[in-house]
Amino acid sequence: MPVDNFPPPDRTLDALANRLEASKDYRVLRRLRPSVLSHKPEGRGLRTGLFVNLETTGLNPRQDEIIEIGMVPFIYRIDGILLGTLPAFSRLREPSIPLPYPPLSRI
């Protein structure tokens, strides 16, 4: 079964994306298909990194608050090849002030 219930890639769509990219006039973004490792591999030349994402109530560090934190550890080789990720961590925090509506990112 695919990781995180992602369906297998559509070969027809993949071929169309490749054709667009071959023209040099287009760049096609593709969904990142996670590769979650069942255990942390050990060995020489392997490193662990951490993607961190914070969501806040605004952009002013004096008055706005962190309301969500997300972290995804990943394993990579020293030559830069990504081997996969480890289980993610995510937590929400109730803000002490009401959130603006619409969200600032849509203004």
Secondary structure, 3 states (H helix, E strand, C coil): CCHHHCCCCCHHHHHHHHHHHHCCCCCCCCCCCCCECCCCCCCCCEEEEEEEEEEECCCCCCCCCEEEEEEEEEEEECCCCEEEECCCEEEECCCCCCCCCCCHHHC
